[in-house]
Amino acid sequence: MEPASDSNLSSPLRGTERALQLHLFPVSAGQGEEEETKETMPPLWRGVSEREWNDWRWQLRHRITTFEQLKGIIDLTSEEIEGIKHSKGRLALAVTPYFASLMDPSNPNCPIRRQAIPRIEEIRLSKNEMVDPLGEDNHSPVPGLVHRYPDRVLLLVTDQCAVYCRYCTRRRLVGSSERSITQGNFEEVLKYLKSHRKVRDVLLSGGDPLLLENERVEEILSRLRALPHIELLRIGTRVPVTLPQRITGGLVRMLKKYHPLMISIHFSHPKEITDQVRRACGELADGGIPLGSQTVLLKGINDKPYIMKKLVHELLKIRVRPYYIYQCDLAMGTEHFRTSVATGIQIMEKLRGHTTGYAVPTYVVDAPGGGGKIPLQPDYVVSKGRGKIVLRNYEGKVFEYSEPNIIEFKKARPTGEEKVFPKKVIA
Ligand code: SF4
């Protein structure tokens, strides 16, 4: 167990900072405008000490999981009440007090609230939706392992998350038992990897791997690191966003031992980037861990170019490189979150060229059934002709680029010099 003294108390949020984090990045009033909201700490947690609030185990133990708790902190709409009623057996409801404190209690369109509170639309299934949209179960040679690409695997180490996102692709798995991979299954995974030496990259995911205690995460990382052909370890997590208290000095010191190690963090909206999140990402970055973001494109949450632009700019400021925007998968009961692909392409159109290249993620569709990520972008090629290509830039200006139409070959002269002979080729 990690000592209690290591629970992020090195840089706790003081009372005023904690109150302030509640009114950062409210739902915008208009295009690109951010107006301060005036939420205060919900009465439920007013008596909670700073020490408790900044302790990730306290946060986990006090997650909101019932209608009664929720109605004590937000004004639930009839759509939400019905959604909560029907969520049992579909996807568990759980929200950390920290993440709940970011919700706008009176605005059902609050992006934090929309992601975490079930709505009645979840029970409406579309004919295109699938239980396992990415075909992971069909690519699982041993329990907990998904092997879809030749050189990398996905290792699902737990089914628990700090907050259950209503659009989760793995809703068939997460939150059902809140258990981690058994030792027996982990040994099976290691045995499989030992006999598959082409695998050079292991991505730990779940659920959220950082909900495991440090000792368990370290055991998993160290045993994978001991396999000589595993070059890269990666962790996919949402904990820095939904439970930033989990990012402690002890965790970072442990993770640093297993470089090269990269972390992909699931962010959805600029409102998620609070002082706590800045601190958490700062500690991970100071630990030398490259950080990338993964964002699911969500209708009514982040499907406007100005919101996505604000998000990618805020991410760069906290040293997280925008990595992927995902088209929302065809998971059961998530159609109300899905946008058209054209919406995603339009967002990319407004990013590429209009801002720093590092701020521009790759927009992908994870092909249904397990085809892997397919990148999509606006079409910048106007036409292709013999020896030339006509392109447009981000402003719509058209440019012609001449393709090379010679090849060069070198013939040695008796002097030892080389002469270059150009030769025409058909482009
Ligand atoms: S954190 Fe990831 S795995 Fe967990 S519920 Fe959200 S999307 Fe699903």
Boltz pocket constraint, residues with backbone or C-beta under 6 A from the ligand:
constraints:
  - pocket:
      binder: B
      contacts: [[A, 160], [A, 161], [A, 163], [A, 164], [A, 165], [A, 167], [A, 168], [A, 169], [A, 170], [A, 171], [A, 174], [A, 206], [A, 207], [A, 208], [A, 237], [A, 238], [A, 266]]
      max_distance: 6.0
